[in-house]
């Protein structure tokens, strides 16, 4: 083992832990990542990835998630006891694409494939998951954390600076921190889910097939070639079924599915299966000292709404779900850049307190959303009931945060917090998701190049967008940015299409011409205005300010000696 201990130990190598590790590695922070399971997990598990998570995978430079993910197939339900279609519906609420939202279609990708993709990206940084290594206990002080690990019965003491617990709802980290895990377990919602290989006469692979009723007895089959050409992700549910008993027997799974689908079925095998109960719980805080929790270790949800995996990555495996997958990537983005700045000595440790402060309201509201969807689905028998574009997670915000700054909005004190939010493209405040804009022409170089705003944003630096009528108008603001470390702050001047751009040297890292006006439209700017938007490493608008003094004020909340 390397004699220099990595400063961060990530416990758990599902998507949440892998995203945590990758975010830190991209920030130049070395990581050790362990998982107590000796073998990599198989199966689809949580397979739905919503647009906000696709955006964040894009920032992580992991394009395979969107590229290899498949759109959710239409759901076809049938008249009782027949193969006669009753109706076709969608698990995905409709949403029109806009230039500001490049990823408007949720994608389906099994956790097994997602894990493989993320592990390959870790390997680019010479980091690999240590399988079969378990965290037994830890002790922390003001200076660091001492962890006791075990592998094949051999104990190891490991000294590190920080621990991220992504080890699931039953993991060691949250329990040893003695964090409250408040909520309920819903015994009225029990499911057997897994991956199965079978063929059925007249059972096409175009639809997500649903037979029976959600509250009594039923089954859904979603075709997925990730399992095999005859592969499906299945869900068995309903109070008339003995779910715990079925979950223990491959033969009972075969028999139950055969009894619910009125056609000749040839079974190959059950690849993976598990019993699931709806747990609706969350911690009272996401950290204690130098130890953090994320993903299922911090919050679990009802099996509807497709938010668990996505919020954990945003937390940064999760619950399976009847519809797509439950919330994953933003948490780790929120924590990763802050932890990296503190570890580098560029920010005070107090910055880490905003991890809990910004994410707790989001998760709390998400629990309400997914529970409401669960109740509607159980009442109607239709798992697509109650779905709306709120599930796209594009309206999630931290307008209430103490480290965001908006000089164009009156005091937010006393305003109700709506952290989960609803996207309103006609309104933009500090704390909101930063919109995209295509067809930006990068000038000031030998060969002008085309880019998007999302092409600029990355998890290891702030991006300062200076909207100005001309380079001259932007110069005073750019001068103020020279005081900051170029490795963690980058600048881009955004000029209107009408601007005259001469090939002069500029202190900006990039000079962009908004040829089609998409950036000015998304950021609600007029061509003759000057305004600064500071985009955080997690793709959130950290500040909207008039000029140099506002930029300094914002960064004084982030950096030491700023």
C-alpha positions as CSV (number, residue, x, y, z in Angstrom):
1,X,0.0,0.0,0.0
2,X,1.1,3.5,-0.7
3,X,2.9,4.9,2.3
4,X,1.1,8.2,1.9
5,X,-2.4,7.8,3.2
6,X,-5.1,9.3,0.9
7,X,-6.9,12.1,2.9
8,X,-10.4,10.7,2.1
9,X,-11.8,7.2,2.8
10,X,-15.0,6.5,0.9
11,X,-16.9,3.6,2.4
12,X,-19.2,1.9,-0.1
13,X,-18.7,1.5,-3.8
14,X,-22.2,1.8,-5.2
15,X,-22.9,4.8,-7.5
16,X,-22.9,7.3,-4.5
17,X,-19.5,6.3,-3.3
18,X,-18.1,6.1,-6.8
19,X,-19.3,9.6,-7.7
20,X,-17.9,10.8,-4.4
21,X,-14.5,9.4,-5.2
22,X,-14.5,10.6,-8.8
23,X,-15.5,14.1,-7.8
24,X,-12.6,14.3,-5.3
25,X,-10.1,12.8,-7.7
26,X,-11.0,15.4,-10.3
27,X,-10.4,18.0,-7.6
28,X,-6.9,16.7,-7.1
29,X,-7.7,14.9,-3.8
30,X,-6.5,11.3,-3.6
31,X,-9.1,8.8,-2.3
32,X,-9.2,5.3,-0.9
33,X,-12.6,3.6,-1.7
34,X,-13.6,0.3,-0.1
35,X,-16.6,-2.0,-0.2
36,X,-17.4,-4.9,2.2
37,X,-18.9,-7.0,-0.5
38,X,-16.2,-9.2,-2.1
39,X,-17.9,-9.1,-5.5
40,X,-19.3,-6.3,-7.5
41,X,-23.1,-6.0,-7.4
42,X,-25.1,-7.4,-10.2
43,X,-28.6,-6.4,-11.4
44,X,-30.5,-3.4,-12.6
45,X,-31.6,-2.2,-9.1
46,X,-32.4,1.5,-9.4
47,X,-32.3,2.1,-13.2
48,X,-33.8,5.5,-13.8
49,X,-31.6,8.6,-14.2
50,X,-33.4,11.9,-14.3
51,X,-32.3,15.0,-16.3
52,X,-30.6,16.9,-13.5
53,X,-28.4,13.8,-12.8
54,X,-27.6,13.6,-16.5
55,X,-26.4,17.2,-16.4
56,X,-24.2,16.4,-13.4
57,X,-22.7,13.3,-15.1
58,X,-21.9,15.6,-18.0
59,X,-20.1,18.0,-15.6
60,X,-18.1,14.9,-14.3
61,X,-17.2,14.2,-18.0
62,X,-18.9,10.8,-17.9
63,X,-20.9,11.0,-21.2
64,X,-21.5,7.3,-21.3
65,X,-24.4,7.6,-18.9
66,X,-26.5,9.6,-21.3
67,X,-25.0,7.9,-24.4
68,X,-25.7,4.3,-23.3
69,X,-28.8,5.0,-21.3
70,X,-32.2,4.1,-22.9
71,X,-35.4,6.1,-22.8
72,X,-38.1,4.5,-20.7
73,X,-40.4,2.3,-22.8
74,X,-44.1,3.1,-22.8
75,X,-46.1,1.3,-20.1
76,X,-48.8,-1.1,-21.5
77,X,-51.5,-2.4,-19.1
78,X,-53.9,-5.1,-20.1
79,X,-57.5,-6.1,-19.6
80,X,-57.7,-8.5,-16.6
81,X,-56.9,-12.1,-17.6
82,X,-56.0,-11.2,-21.2
83,X,-53.3,-9.9,-23.5
84,X,-55.7,-7.3,-24.9
85,X,-54.1,-3.9,-24.3
86,X,-56.1,-1.6,-21.9
87,X,-54.0,1.5,-22.3
88,X,-50.5,2.8,-22.9
89,X,-49.0,5.4,-20.6
90,X,-45.7,6.9,-19.7
91,X,-43.7,6.7,-16.5
92,X,-42.1,9.9,-17.6
93,X,-43.9,13.2,-17.3
94,X,-43.8,15.1,-20.6
95,X,-41.4,18.0,-21.0
96,X,-40.5,20.0,-24.0
97,X,-36.8,20.5,-24.8
98,X,-35.3,24.0,-24.7
99,X,-31.7,25.3,-25.3
100,X,-31.3,25.8,-21.5
101,X,-32.2,22.1,-20.9
102,X,-30.1,19.8,-23.1
103,X,-31.0,16.7,-21.2
104,X,-34.8,16.6,-21.2
105,X,-35.3,12.9,-21.5
106,X,-34.8,10.6,-18.4
107,X,-32.7,7.5,-19.2
108,X,-32.7,3.9,-18.0
109,X,-29.4,2.3,-17.0
110,X,-29.0,-0.6,-14.6
111,X,-26.8,0.0,-11.6
112,X,-24.5,-2.8,-12.7
113,X,-23.5,-1.0,-15.9
114,X,-23.4,2.4,-14.2
115,X,-21.0,1.0,-11.6
116,X,-18.7,-0.4,-14.4
117,X,-18.7,3.0,-16.2
118,X,-17.8,4.9,-13.0
119,X,-15.1,2.4,-11.9
120,X,-13.4,2.8,-15.4
121,X,-13.3,6.6,-14.8
122,X,-11.7,6.0,-11.4
123,X,-9.1,3.9,-13.0
124,X,-8.0,6.9,-15.1
125,X,-6.8,8.4,-11.7
126,X,-5.1,5.0,-10.7
127,X,-7.8,4.5,-8.2
128,X,-9.6,1.1,-7.9
129,X,-12.2,-0.2,-5.4
130,X,-10.9,-2.5,-2.7
131,X,-13.6,-5.2,-2.6
132,X,-14.1,-7.3,0.5
133,X,-12.7,-4.6,2.7
134,X,-15.0,-3.7,5.6
135,X,-15.1,-0.7,7.9
136,X,-15.4,-2.0,11.4
137,X,-15.2,1.2,13.5
138,X,-13.6,4.6,13.5
139,X,-12.5,7.3,16.0
140,X,-12.1,11.0,15.0
141,X,-10.3,14.0,16.5
142,X,-9.8,17.6,15.4
143,X,-6.9,16.5,13.2
144,X,-8.2,13.4,11.5
145,X,-10.0,10.0,11.6
146,X,-8.6,6.6,12.5
147,X,-10.5,3.7,10.9
148,X,-10.4,0.0,11.7
149,X,-10.7,-2.0,8.5
150,X,-10.9,-5.8,7.9
151,X,-10.2,-7.9,4.9
152,X,-10.3,-11.7,4.9
153,X,-10.1,-11.6,8.7
154,X,-7.0,-9.4,8.7
155,X,-7.4,-6.1,10.6
156,X,-5.9,-2.8,9.6
157,X,-5.7,0.6,11.2
158,X,-6.0,3.4,8.7
159,X,-5.4,7.0,9.4
160,X,-7.2,9.6,7.2
161,X,-8.5,13.1,7.3
162,X,-12.1,12.5,6.3
163,X,-14.6,9.6,5.8
164,X,-17.6,9.6,3.5
165,X,-20.1,6.9,4.4
166,X,-22.0,5.7,1.3
167,X,-22.5,2.3,2.8
168,X,-26.3,2.1,2.7
169,X,-29.2,2.2,5.1
170,X,-27.7,-0.5,7.3
171,X,-24.1,0.7,7.1
172,X,-21.7,1.3,9.9
173,X,-21.0,5.0,9.4
174,X,-24.4,6.4,10.2
175,X,-24.9,4.0,13.1
176,X,-21.6,4.8,14.7
177,X,-22.2,8.5,14.3
178,X,-25.5,7.9,16.1
179,X,-27.4,10.1,13.7
180,X,-31.2,10.0,14.0
181,X,-32.9,8.1,11.2
182,X,-36.4,9.5,11.4
183,X,-39.4,8.3,9.5
184,X,-41.4,5.2,8.9
185,X,-41.4,1.7,7.3
186,X,-44.5,1.1,5.2
187,X,-45.5,-2.5,5.5
188,X,-48.3,-1.9,3.0
189,X,-45.8,-1.6,0.2
190,X,-43.7,-4.8,-0.2
191,X,-42.2,-5.8,-3.5
192,X,-40.1,-8.6,-4.9
193,X,-37.8,-7.1,-7.6
194,X,-34.9,-8.3,-9.6
195,X,-33.7,-9.4,-13.1
196,X,-35.1,-12.4,-14.9
197,X,-34.6,-14.1,-18.2
198,X,-37.7,-15.4,-19.9
199,X,-39.6,-15.4,-23.2
200,X,-43.4,-15.1,-23.6
201,X,-45.6,-15.6,-26.6
202,X,-46.8,-12.2,-27.9
203,X,-44.8,-10.5,-25.1
204,X,-43.0,-7.8,-27.1
205,X,-39.8,-6.0,-26.0
206,X,-41.1,-2.6,-27.0
207,X,-43.3,-2.0,-23.9
208,X,-43.0,-2.0,-20.2
209,X,-45.7,-4.6,-19.5
210,X,-48.0,-4.3,-16.5
211,X,-50.4,-7.0,-15.4
212,X,-52.8,-7.0,-12.4
213,X,-53.3,-4.3,-9.8
214,X,-50.8,-2.5,-7.6
215,X,-52.7,-2.9,-4.4
216,X,-53.9,-6.6,-4.8
217,X,-51.5,-8.6,-7.0
218,X,-49.5,-7.7,-10.1
219,X,-46.3,-7.8,-12.0
220,X,-44.4,-5.4,-14.3
221,X,-41.7,-6.5,-16.8
222,X,-39.3,-3.9,-18.3
223,X,-37.2,-5.3,-21.2
224,X,-33.5,-4.6,-20.8
225,X,-30.8,-6.0,-23.0
226,X,-28.3,-5.3,-20.2
227,X,-29.6,-8.6,-18.7
228,X,-29.8,-10.4,-22.0
229,X,-31.8,-10.6,-25.2
230,X,-34.4,-12.3,-23.1
231,X,-33.8,-10.1,-20.1
232,X,-36.3,-8.2,-18.0
233,X,-36.4,-6.2,-14.8
234,X,-39.4,-7.5,-12.8
235,X,-41.5,-6.2,-10.0
236,X,-44.0,-8.4,-8.1
237,X,-46.4,-6.6,-5.7
238,X,-49.8,-6.6,-4.0
239,X,-51.1,-7.5,-0.5
240,X,-52.6,-10.8,-1.9
241,X,-49.1,-12.1,-2.6
242,X,-46.8,-13.6,0.1
243,X,-44.0,-11.3,-0.8
244,X,-41.4,-12.5,1.9
245,X,-42.0,-16.2,0.9
246,X,-41.8,-15.5,-2.9
247,X,-38.6,-13.6,-2.4
248,X,-36.9,-16.7,-1.1
249,X,-37.7,-19.0,-4.0
250,X,-36.9,-18.8,-7.7
251,X,-39.6,-21.4,-8.4
252,X,-42.2,-19.2,-6.6
253,X,-41.2,-16.2,-8.7
254,X,-41.7,-18.3,-11.9
255,X,-45.1,-19.6,-10.7
256,X,-46.3,-16.2,-9.6
257,X,-45.3,-14.5,-12.9
258,X,-46.9,-17.3,-14.9
259,X,-50.1,-17.0,-12.9
260,X,-50.3,-13.2,-13.6
261,X,-49.5,-13.2,-17.4
262,X,-52.0,-15.1,-19.6
263,X,-49.6,-16.5,-22.2
264,X,-47.1,-19.3,-22.6
265,X,-43.9,-18.4,-20.8
266,X,-40.5,-20.1,-21.0
267,X,-38.3,-19.3,-18.0
268,X,-34.6,-19.3,-18.2
269,X,-33.4,-18.1,-14.8
270,X,-33.7,-15.4,-12.1
271,X,-30.4,-13.5,-12.3
272,X,-30.9,-11.5,-9.1
273,X,-33.8,-10.7,-6.8
274,X,-34.6,-9.1,-3.5
275,X,-37.5,-8.1,-1.3
276,X,-38.1,-4.4,-0.9
277,X,-40.2,-2.5,1.7
278,X,-40.9,1.2,1.4
279,X,-38.7,3.0,4.0
280,X,-39.3,6.7,4.2
281,X,-36.5,8.0,6.4
282,X,-33.8,10.6,6.6
283,X,-31.0,11.7,9.0
284,X,-31.2,14.8,11.1
285,X,-27.9,16.0,9.7
286,X,-25.4,14.7,7.0
287,X,-22.2,15.0,9.0
288,X,-20.5,14.9,12.3
289,X,-17.0,16.4,12.6
290,X,-14.9,14.8,9.8
291,X,-17.3,12.1,8.9
292,X,-20.2,12.5,6.3
293,X,-23.1,10.3,5.2
294,X,-24.6,10.2,1.7
295,X,-27.1,8.2,-0.4
296,X,-29.1,5.5,1.5
297,X,-26.9,6.0,4.5
298,X,-28.5,9.4,4.8
299,X,-32.0,9.0,3.3
300,X,-34.3,6.3,2.0
301,X,-37.5,6.8,0.1
302,X,-40.8,5.3,-1.1
303,X,-40.5,3.1,-4.2
304,X,-42.1,5.7,-6.4
305,X,-40.9,8.9,-8.0
306,X,-37.5,7.7,-9.2
307,X,-35.5,10.0,-6.9
308,X,-33.4,7.9,-4.5
309,X,-30.3,7.1,-6.7
310,X,-30.4,10.5,-8.3
311,X,-30.5,12.5,-5.0
312,X,-27.7,10.4,-3.5
313,X,-25.4,11.1,-6.6
314,X,-26.6,14.6,-6.1
315,X,-25.8,13.7,-2.4
316,X,-22.6,12.4,-3.2
317,X,-27.2,1.8,-3.7
318,X,-30.2,3.1,-3.8
319,X,-33.7,1.7,-3.7
320,X,-35.2,-0.1,-6.6
321,X,-38.4,1.4,-7.7
322,X,-41.6,0.7,-9.4
323,X,-41.2,3.5,-11.9
324,X,-37.7,4.3,-12.7
325,X,-35.3,5.0,-9.9
326,X,-35.4,7.0,-6.9
327,X,-32.7,10.8,-6.5
328,X,-28.3,10.3,-6.7
329,X,-25.6,12.7,-8.0
330,X,-26.1,16.2,-6.4
331,X,-25.2,15.4,-2.9
332,X,-21.7,14.3,-3.8
333,X,-21.2,17.4,-6.0
334,X,-22.3,19.6,-3.1
335,X,-19.9,17.9,-0.7
336,X,-17.0,17.2,-3.1
337,X,-15.9,20.7,-4.1
338,X,-16.3,22.0,-0.6
339,X,-14.3,19.2,0.9
340,X,-11.6,19.6,-1.7
341,X,-11.2,23.3,-1.0
342,X,-10.9,22.6,2.8
343,X,-8.4,19.8,2.2
344,X,-6.3,22.1,0.0
345,X,-6.3,24.8,2.7
346,X,-8.2,27.2,0.4
347,X,-11.4,27.3,2.5
348,X,-12.2,27.2,6.2
349,X,-13.7,23.9,7.7
350,X,-16.9,25.8,8.4
351,X,-17.7,25.7,4.7
352,X,-18.5,22.0,5.2
353,X,-21.4,22.9,7.5
354,X,-23.3,24.1,4.4
355,X,-23.4,20.5,3.1
356,X,-26.1,19.6,5.6
357,X,-27.7,23.1,5.5
358,X,-28.2,23.1,1.8
359,X,-29.2,19.5,1.3
360,X,-31.5,18.7,4.2
361,X,-34.3,20.9,3.0
362,X,-34.1,19.3,-0.5
363,X,-34.3,15.8,0.9
364,X,-37.0,16.6,3.3
365,X,-39.2,18.0,0.5
366,X,-38.3,15.1,-1.7
367,X,-39.6,12.7,0.9
368,X,-42.9,14.5,0.8
369,X,-43.1,14.4,-3.0
370,X,-42.3,10.7,-3.3
371,X,-44.6,9.8,-0.4
372,X,-47.5,11.7,-2.0
373,X,-46.8,9.8,-5.3
374,X,-46.8,6.5,-3.4
375,X,-50.1,7.2,-1.8
376,X,-51.7,8.2,-5.1
377,X,-50.3,5.1,-6.8
378,X,-51.5,2.8,-4.1
379,X,-55.0,4.3,-4.2
380,X,-55.4,4.2,-8.0
381,X,-53.4,1.1,-8.7
382,X,-51.4,3.0,-11.3
383,X,-47.7,3.5,-10.5
384,X,-47.5,6.4,-12.9
385,X,-50.1,8.4,-11.0
386,X,-49.0,11.7,-9.5
387,X,-46.0,12.2,-11.6
388,X,-45.0,15.7,-12.8
389,X,-41.9,17.5,-14.2
390,X,-40.9,18.3,-10.6
391,X,-39.3,14.8,-10.7
392,X,-36.8,16.1,-13.3
393,X,-35.1,17.8,-10.3
394,X,-34.4,20.9,-12.4
395,X,-36.0,23.2,-9.9
396,X,-33.9,22.1,-6.9
397,X,-32.3,25.1,-5.3
398,X,-30.5,26.5,-2.3
399,X,-31.7,30.1,-2.5
400,X,-31.8,30.1,1.3
401,X,-28.1,29.2,1.7
402,X,-25.8,31.5,3.7
403,X,-23.1,31.2,1.0
404,X,-25.1,32.3,-2.0
405,X,-25.3,36.0,-2.9
406,X,-27.9,37.8,-5.1
407,X,-27.7,41.5,-5.3
408,X,-30.8,41.7,-7.4
409,X,-33.2,40.0,-5.0
410,X,-34.5,41.6,-1.7
411,X,-33.7,39.8,1.5
412,X,-34.8,36.2,1.6
413,X,-35.4,36.2,5.4
414,X,-38.9,35.0,6.1
415,X,-39.5,33.7,2.7
416,X,-40.8,30.1,2.7
417,X,-38.2,27.5,1.5
418,X,-39.2,25.6,-1.6
419,X,-36.0,23.7,-2.0
420,X,-37.3,21.1,-4.4
421,X,-38.8,23.8,-6.5
422,X,-40.4,23.9,-9.9
423,X,-38.3,25.0,-12.8
424,X,-39.3,28.5,-14.0
425,X,-37.2,29.5,-17.0
426,X,-38.5,33.1,-16.7
427,X,-36.9,33.5,-13.3
428,X,-33.3,33.0,-12.0
429,X,-31.9,33.6,-8.6
430,X,-28.6,32.7,-6.8
431,X,-29.0,29.2,-5.6
432,X,-30.8,27.9,-8.7
433,X,-29.5,25.5,-11.2
434,X,-27.3,27.2,-13.8
435,X,-28.9,26.9,-17.3
436,X,-27.1,25.8,-20.4
437,X,-26.8,27.7,-23.7
438,X,-25.6,26.2,-27.0
439,X,-23.9,27.8,-30.1
440,X,-21.4,29.9,-28.1
441,X,-18.5,31.0,-30.3
442,X,-15.2,31.0,-28.5
443,X,-13.1,33.8,-30.0
444,X,-9.6,35.3,-29.4
445,X,-7.8,32.2,-30.7
446,X,-6.4,31.3,-34.1
447,X,-9.4,29.0,-34.9
448,X,-12.7,30.1,-33.4
449,X,-14.5,27.2,-31.7
450,X,-18.1,26.5,-30.8
451,X,-19.0,25.4,-27.3
452,X,-21.9,25.3,-24.8
453,X,-22.0,26.8,-21.3
454,X,-22.3,23.3,-19.9
455,X,-19.0,22.6,-21.7
456,X,-17.4,25.1,-19.3
457,X,-18.7,23.9,-16.0
458,X,-16.6,21.3,-14.1
459,X,-16.6,20.1,-10.5
460,X,-13.1,21.4,-9.7
461,X,-13.5,25.2,-10.3
462,X,-15.9,28.1,-10.1
463,X,-16.9,29.6,-13.4
464,X,-17.4,33.4,-13.4
465,X,-19.6,34.4,-16.3
466,X,-19.2,38.1,-17.0
467,X,-22.1,39.3,-19.3
468,X,-21.1,42.6,-20.8
469,X,-21.7,44.7,-24.0
470,X,-18.0,44.7,-24.7
471,X,-14.6,43.5,-23.5
472,X,-14.0,47.0,-22.2
473,X,-17.0,46.8,-19.9
474,X,-15.8,43.5,-18.5
475,X,-12.2,44.6,-17.8
476,X,-12.7,45.9,-14.2
477,X,-14.4,42.7,-13.1
478,X,-11.7,40.5,-14.7
479,X,-9.1,42.5,-12.9
480,X,-10.6,41.6,-9.6
481,X,-10.5,37.9,-10.5
482,X,-6.7,38.0,-10.8
483,X,-6.5,37.6,-7.0
484,X,-7.9,34.1,-7.1
485,X,-6.2,30.8,-7.7
486,X,-6.6,29.9,-11.4
487,X,-7.0,26.3,-10.6
488,X,-10.3,26.9,-8.7
489,X,-11.7,30.0,-10.4
490,X,-12.1,30.4,-14.2
491,X,-13.6,33.3,-16.1
492,X,-15.6,33.7,-19.3
493,X,-16.8,36.9,-20.8
494,X,-20.2,36.5,-22.6
495,X,-20.7,39.1,-25.3
496,X,-23.9,39.7,-27.3
497,X,-24.0,38.8,-31.0
498,X,-23.9,42.5,-31.9
499,X,-20.5,43.0,-30.1
500,X,-17.5,43.9,-32.1
501,X,-14.7,41.5,-31.2
502,X,-11.2,42.5,-32.2
503,X,-8.3,40.0,-31.7
504,X,-6.9,41.7,-28.6
505,X,-5.5,40.0,-25.5
506,X,-8.0,39.5,-22.7
507,X,-7.4,38.6,-19.1
508,X,-10.4,36.3,-19.3
509,X,-9.9,32.6,-19.7
510,X,-12.5,32.6,-22.4
511,X,-14.3,35.1,-24.5
512,X,-17.6,33.9,-25.9
513,X,-20.0,35.4,-28.4
514,X,-23.6,34.5,-27.8
515,X,-24.4,34.2,-31.5
516,X,-28.0,33.0,-31.2
517,X,-28.8,34.8,-27.9
518,X,-29.4,31.6,-26.0
519,X,-27.2,32.5,-23.0
520,X,-28.7,36.0,-22.7
521,X,-32.2,34.5,-22.8
522,X,-31.4,31.7,-20.3
523,X,-29.7,34.2,-17.9
524,X,-32.4,36.8,-18.5
525,X,-29.9,39.4,-19.8
526,X,-30.2,42.3,-22.2
527,X,-27.4,43.0,-24.7
528,X,-26.6,46.3,-23.2
529,X,-26.4,45.1,-19.6
530,X,-23.4,44.1,-17.4
531,X,-23.9,41.5,-14.8
532,X,-21.8,38.7,-13.2
533,X,-23.0,35.1,-12.6
534,X,-20.7,32.9,-10.5
535,X,-21.3,29.3,-11.2
536,X,-20.3,26.9,-8.5
537,X,-18.5,23.6,-9.2
538,X,-21.8,21.7,-8.6
539,X,-23.6,23.6,-11.4
540,X,-25.4,25.9,-9.1
541,X,-25.6,29.7,-9.5
542,X,-23.5,30.8,-6.4
543,X,-23.9,34.6,-7.1
544,X,-25.6,37.1,-9.3
545,X,-23.9,40.5,-8.7
546,X,-23.4,43.9,-10.3
547,X,-19.6,43.8,-10.6
548,X,-16.2,43.4,-9.0
549,X,-17.3,44.2,-5.4
550,X,-20.0,41.6,-5.5
551,X,-17.6,39.0,-6.8
552,X,-15.3,39.7,-3.9
553,X,-18.1,39.6,-1.4
554,X,-19.2,36.1,-2.7
555,X,-15.7,34.6,-2.7
556,X,-15.2,36.0,0.9
557,X,-17.9,33.4,1.9
558,X,-15.9,30.6,0.2
559,X,-12.2,31.2,0.3
560,X,-9.8,32.0,3.2
561,X,-8.2,35.4,3.0
562,X,-10.4,36.4,0.0
